[in-house]
Amino acid sequence: SSMDLDAYSSFVALDVEASKPLFTAGLIAGTQYADTEDAPPRRPRHGLEVLKRGVQFWDTSSLVALVSFVAHLGDVLAPEAAGALAGALASYGEVVARCKRP
């Protein structure tokens, strides 16, 4: 069996080579994008670049060929985006729309 359970402990051994995962996920967190000037240590404009690199990686890397879905954890927009929310969401949406993963 690829999974052995020791009755005297809570340790479970799993042979990942022999097991196929039910799903895999791509994760990105806290991009906090805003189209404003950087004010170190915060770099709100950089958040969109981070998202672009993530989308490119999920769509082109052979390492993630089996990614079932992608999830964004945390804040999509930075508080600085409040004055131009529609534009910030539109920019974010354009990048997300390029992703070939659900």
C-alpha positions as CSV (number, residue, x, y, z in Angstrom):
1,S,0.0,0.0,0.0
2,S,1.2,3.5,-0.7
3,M,-0.2,4.7,2.6
4,D,0.8,3.2,5.9
5,L,-0.7,4.2,9.2
6,D,1.0,3.4,12.5
7,A,-1.7,2.5,15.0
8,Y,0.5,3.9,17.8
9,S,1.0,7.4,16.5
10,S,-0.6,10.0,14.3
11,F,2.1,9.8,11.7
12,V,0.9,9.0,8.1
13,A,3.4,8.2,5.4
14,L,2.3,8.8,1.8
15,D,4.3,7.9,-1.3
16,V,3.7,10.9,-3.5
17,E,5.3,9.2,-6.5
18,A,2.6,6.6,-6.5
19,S,-0.3,8.9,-5.8
20,K,-2.0,11.3,-8.2
21,P,-3.4,14.4,-6.5
22,L,-7.1,15.1,-6.7
23,F,-6.2,18.7,-7.7
24,T,-3.4,21.2,-7.7
25,A,-3.7,24.9,-7.0
26,G,-1.7,28.0,-8.0
27,L,-1.7,30.7,-5.3
28,I,-0.8,34.3,-5.2
29,A,-1.4,36.6,-2.2
30,G,-1.7,40.3,-1.4
31,T,-0.8,42.0,-4.7
32,Q,-2.3,45.2,-3.3
33,Y,-2.2,47.0,-6.7
34,A,-2.7,50.8,-7.1
35,D,-1.7,53.0,-10.0
36,T,0.2,55.4,-7.7
37,E,3.8,56.4,-7.1
38,D,5.8,54.1,-4.8
39,A,6.3,55.3,-1.3
40,P,8.9,53.0,0.3
41,P,8.5,50.5,1.8
42,R,5.2,50.2,-0.1
43,R,5.2,49.6,-3.8
44,P,1.6,49.5,-4.9
45,R,2.2,49.8,-8.6
46,H,4.5,46.8,-8.4
47,G,1.5,44.6,-7.4
48,L,0.3,44.4,-11.0
49,E,3.8,43.3,-12.2
50,V,3.8,40.5,-9.7
51,L,0.4,39.3,-10.9
52,K,1.6,39.5,-14.5
53,R,4.5,37.2,-13.7
54,G,2.3,34.8,-11.9
55,V,-0.1,34.5,-14.8
56,Q,2.8,34.1,-17.2
57,F,4.3,31.3,-15.0
58,W,1.0,29.4,-14.7
59,D,0.3,29.6,-18.4
60,T,3.8,28.7,-19.7
61,S,5.7,26.6,-17.2
62,S,5.7,22.8,-17.6
63,L,6.1,22.6,-13.8
64,V,2.5,23.7,-13.4
65,A,0.9,21.9,-16.4
66,L,-1.6,20.3,-14.1
67,V,-2.7,23.4,-12.1
68,S,-6.5,22.9,-11.6
69,F,-7.2,26.5,-10.6
70,V,-5.6,29.7,-9.3
71,A,-6.6,31.6,-6.2
72,H,-5.7,35.1,-5.0
73,L,-5.4,35.3,-1.3
74,G,-5.5,38.7,0.4
75,D,-6.0,42.1,-0.9
76,V,-6.2,42.6,-4.6
77,L,-6.1,46.4,-4.4
78,A,-4.1,48.7,-2.2
79,P,-5.9,51.3,0.0
80,E,-4.2,53.9,-2.3
81,A,-6.5,52.7,-5.2
82,A,-9.6,54.1,-3.5
83,G,-9.6,57.3,-5.5
84,A,-9.4,55.4,-8.8
85,L,-11.1,52.2,-8.0
86,A,-12.7,51.6,-11.5
87,G,-9.3,52.0,-13.3
88,A,-7.4,49.8,-10.8
89,L,-10.0,47.0,-11.1
90,A,-10.0,47.3,-14.9
91,S,-6.2,47.0,-15.0
92,Y,-6.3,44.0,-12.6
93,G,-9.1,42.4,-14.7
94,E,-7.1,42.7,-17.9
95,V,-4.2,40.7,-16.4
96,V,-6.5,38.1,-14.8
97,A,-8.3,37.6,-18.1
98,R,-5.0,36.5,-19.8
99,C,-4.8,33.6,-17.4
100,K,-5.7,30.3,-19.0
101,R,-6.5,28.7,-15.6
102,P,-9.9,29.0,-13.9
